[in-house]
Amino acid sequence: MASSSSSSAMNSSSHHRPGIQSAKFKHHSSAWLVHELLKRTDTTNGDVSLFHYPMTQVPYITMEEMQQAFDELASFDSNQEMPPEYVERAQAEARSRIHRIQFCWYQFRQFPTLTHAYVNIQHVDIRQNASLTSIDSIITQLPNLTSFNLSDCPNVRTLAPLASVALSENDATNGEYDNSRRNNRLALKHLWVRGCSLSNMTNEEWANVFEALAGSSGPLERLTLSRNSISYLHGNIGKVTSLTYLFLEDNSACGSNGFVIPEEIGSLHNLRFASLCGNNIMKLPRQVAHLNPNCDVYLHRNPNLRYPPPQYQMSIKMMRHFFHQERMKIFRGSVLLIPHLTRARWRALERLYQPGGSGYFGCKERFEETVRRTSITYS
């Protein structure tokens, strides 16, 4: 019965776009959803993959329905009629081996509570969710998340919840840390944020987010901030010294200064790969030469990038060479300028204090005044 209903729903859903409610789709029972969850559970790899499920089956499952399914799975009764392999996957011991869950095309306003059903979730993959506006419901229940993929969720407008993990609920708005929760820092190793709308994040929010990422116990090794409509990278990125891969692409900043790369990027000494393509970068800071010389840097699709010149943009080694040459030109110019300044000073002093010069008359008057006072004193 379940298979026939799902196949009919699949056929009818193929003519509708996801996110548009249709009268043909019905709310599904939690038992049916539990069955579908177990069908897509791989206990060997520790994975629950609902990646293409909404597109190929029924895309109009509400968050409340999914929450009810997780609740029922947490209190699973082994006497339910179900294939033996599904019963095995539903056991608490089997569910404890699940560490990754993937969602795609689910239009949830917030993330359902699942830690009572899957107690060891460390990896969450969310994509194409236009209804999600905040990641707070994910971060608060999964503070030990090591991998988080947030892609194409255009109504997510801030990453500030990442910085509130170590804040108490009462003091989070005031920015005051609660000593009892100081150890509740992030555990992220990999963070992908693509296709969100982060242009309105404040400078302070970015500063706090990078502070939290720098303190991650992961530590953070891979960071993606692509297609998020941001115009600059905050200087606190330099505190995330554990970073080895940085993907910062296609933000297409439109300001007069283009996309701004901070000087602090030179502090990322462990960086081995940086893709800065398609951001309308106009200038790189000289500190980029402080990166590891073996770091691969990609700067394609930045047509207005003029500094360093295009012929030196291929590698960190070439950028170092350019900046070194520039410094040497300044140094050589300074060395050559010093003798000229010394000679000019002596010529000025000579003209000033030679007989007839203004300095000469000033000194003569001061000398005569001193002699006059001395004579009056001794007389």
N, C-alpha and C positions, 0 to 999 in steps of 0.2 A: 504493500500500500504506500509506504513512504517513498519507494523508488519511483512508482508510477506518478505520484503527485509531484515529485521533484522534477521528473522529466517533462511533464506537461508545463510546469512553471518555467522551465528552461526554454521551451519552445516559444512560449508567449512572451518571455522577457527579451527575446532576441530582437524584437521590433521596437523596444523602448530604450531611451537613454537612461543611464543610471542617474538617480537623484530626482527623477520626475515620478511622483506617486501615480500609480495606476489602479483602477478599481479591480483589475483582474488578479492582483496579488493579494493574498490573505496573510494575516498574522499567523505565524507558525508556532506550533506547540514547543515547549522547552524540551520535551522528549525527542522531538524530531531534530532540534538543534544539537542536543547532546549526541545523538546518533551521528550527525554530520561532523561534529568536533572529533569524535573518536575515529571516524573514517579517515580524517586527515591528520591523525596523530602518528608520528614516527618515533617510537620510544628508543630505537637504536641510535638515531641521530639526535634525539632529544628535541624534536621539532614538531610544532603544530602549525601547519601551513594552510592558512585561509587566504592565500595570495590571490588566486584567480577565481575563487569560489563565488563572490558576488556577481562577477561578470558572466559566468557560465551557468549559474543556477538562479537564485533569487536575490536581487540586489537590495531589496527593501526590508531589511531586518533592522529593527530599532535597537537602540542601546539597552532599553528595558528588557527586550526579549533575550538579547545576548547575556545580560546580567542574570536573568532567571536560569538560563542554561548553565552558566558557571556555578550558580548556587546549587542546582540539582546535581551537577557533576561532583561537587564537593561532598554531597551526602548520598553518593551513589549506592544503590541497592543492587547487590550482585544477583538477586533473584529476578531481575527484570529480563524479559525476553529480548535477547540480543545475540548476535554471533559471538562465539567463544573468544575470538581475538579482540573484539570490542570490549567484552567484559574484562579481559586481562589488561587492556590499556586503561580502563577506568579505575583500576585499583590504585590506592594511595601510593604504594611503592612505585608503580609504573609512572604515575603522574609526577612523582618527585624527581624523575629523571628528565623531565621536560624543562629545558632551560631557554628555549627560543619560541616566540610566537609571532606570526606574520599576519597582518591585516592589509587588505587592499580594496579600495572602493567602498568601504563601510562609511556611511555618513553619520558618525556618532558625534554628538555635541561634547561629550566627555568620554574618557576611557572607562570601560566597565571594571569593577573590582574583581580581580581574578586570583589574588594571592592565596585565597583559601582553597582554590581548586588546583592551582599550580604554585607550589610554595618556593620553587627555586628558579623562577624566571629571571634571566640575566640579559636577555637580548629581546628587544621589541622593534618590530618593523611596521611602520604605519605609512601608507601611501594613498594619494588621491582621496583625501578626506576633506571636502570643502566645508563641512559643518563644524569641524573642530576649530575652536578659537583659542584654546589654552592647553598647555601641556602639564598644568598643575596636577590634574587627576592622575597623570602617569608618574610624575616624579615623586609625589608624596607617598604613593603606595609602593613604589619600586626605587627606594633610595640607593640600593646596591646594584643598579643597572650598570652593566659594563659596556653594552653596545646599544645605541639608540639611533634608528634611522627614521627621520621625519622628512618625508618628501612629498611635494606637491599638495601641501595643505595651505592654500592661499589666504585663509582667514586667521592663521596663527601669526600674531603681530608682535610677539615678544618671547624672548628666551629667559626672562627674569626668574621664572620658577626654578631654574637651575641654580640660581644663587641663594634661594631660600631654603635649601635642604638643611643647612645648619642653623636656621633661624627658628625660634619658637613661634607658635601661632600668634601669640600675643604681641611679640616684639618684631615680627617680620616687617610690619609697615614702618616701624621706627628705625629699622636697620640695626637693632641691638642684638647681640649674640646672647644666647642662653647657654650658660656653662654646662648644663646637663646634657646638651646636644652637640657639643663641640666635636665629638667623634663621628657625628652623622654627616660626614662629608661625602661628596660624590665618589663613585667608584668607576667612572667612565674611562674606557680605553679607546673607544671609537664613537665618534659623533658625526652623523651626516644630517645636515639641514639644507634642504634644497627646495626651491619653489615656494618659499613662504614670503610674507610681506613684513619685513623687519625695518623698513625705512624710517619708522617713527620711534624706534627704540632710542632712549636718551643716552647721552654720554655716560651718565652715572650707571645706568642699567648695563651697558656694555662693560664698564669697568668691573662691576660686581660679578658679571657672568664669567669674565676671564679670570678673575680672582678665584672663583669657585672651581673653574676648570684647572687652574694651576695647582690647586690643593687636592685634586682628585687622587684617590689612592690607587687608581688604575695601574700606572698613571696614564694620562691621555696621550695617545700616540698618533691618532689619525683624526683630522678635523676637516669637515667640508662645510663651506658657507657659500654656496653657489645659487645664482638666480634668486636672490633675496632682496633685490632693489636697495642695497646699502651703498653708501657713497664713501665710506672710509673703514679702515681697520683700526680698532682701538689700540692704543699703545700698550695696554696690559697684556696683549698677545705675547709680549716679550717675557712675561713671567711663566708662560707654559713651556718651560725649557725641555720638557720630555717629548715634545712634538717631533715626529719624524716625517709625517705626510700632511701637507696642507693643500687643500683644493679650494681655491677662491676664484670662481669663474663666473662670467656672464652676468655681472651685476650692473654693467653699463651705466656708470655714474654720468650724470648730465651736467654737473656744475662746472663753473669756469676753471676749477682746479682739477677736474676729473676725479678719478678714484685716488684717495690719499693712502699711501703706504707709510706707516710710522717708522721712525728711526729705530725703535725698539725691536724691530724684526731681526736686527743683527744679533740679538741675544739668543736666538734659537740655534744653538750650536749643534744640536742633535738632528736638525732637519736634513733629510736626505732627498726630499722631493717636494717641489712647490710649483703648482700650476696657477698662474695669475692671468689666465687668458680671458679676453673679452670684457675687461673692466674699465676701459677708457683711462688707463693709467697714463699720466703725462710725464711723471718724473719719479725716479727711484732714489731713495736716500742713499748717501754714501755708505751708511752702516750695513747695507746689504752685502757689501764685500767682506763683512765679518763672518758670514755664514761659512759652513764647511765647504772647502773648495770642491768636494765631490758631490755636493748637492745639485741635483738636476732642477733647473729653473726654466719654466716655459712661459713666454710672454707674448704668444701669438694673439692676433686680433686686438692689439692696442695701437691703432694707427697714429695716435698723437704722442706716443712715447718718444721723446727726443733726448732724454738724459738717463743713462748714458747713451751715446750715439748707437744707432742700429748695429754697426759692425762689432760692438762690444757686448751685445745683449745675449749672446749665445750660451755663456756659462759664467759661473762665479769667478773662475780664474781670469777670464777676459775682462770682467768688470773690475776685478782687483788691479789688473794691469792698467786699465784706463784711469782709475782713481789714483793710483800710484803716480802715473805720469802727470796728472793734474796737480797733485801735491808737490811734486818735484819742480814743476814750472813755477808754482808760487814760492817755493823755497829759493830757487835760483834767482828769481826776481827780487826777493828780499835781500839776498846776499849782495846782489849787484847794486841795490838801492842804498845800502848802508853807507858805503864810501861817499856817494853823492850827497847824502844827507849830512854827513860829517863835514865835508868841504863847504856845503852851503851854510852850515852853522857858523863855521869859522869866518867865512866871507861876510856874513851878516854882522857878527861881532866886531869884525875889523871896521866895517863901514859905520857901525854904531858908535864905537869908542875912539875913532881917530879924531884928531883936532878938527873942530868944525861940525862934528856929528852931534846928534841930539843926546846920545849917551855920554859923550864927552862933557857937554855943558852941564848935564845933570850930576855927573860925578864931581865936577869942579865945584858946583854950588854946595853939594853935600860936604865936600872936604873943607871948604871955606867956613861953612857953618859950624863944623866940628871944631876947627881951630879957634874960632871966635868964642865958643862956649868954654873951651879949655882955658883960654887966656883969661876970661872973666872969673873962672873958678879959682885959679891960682893967684890972681891979683887981689 
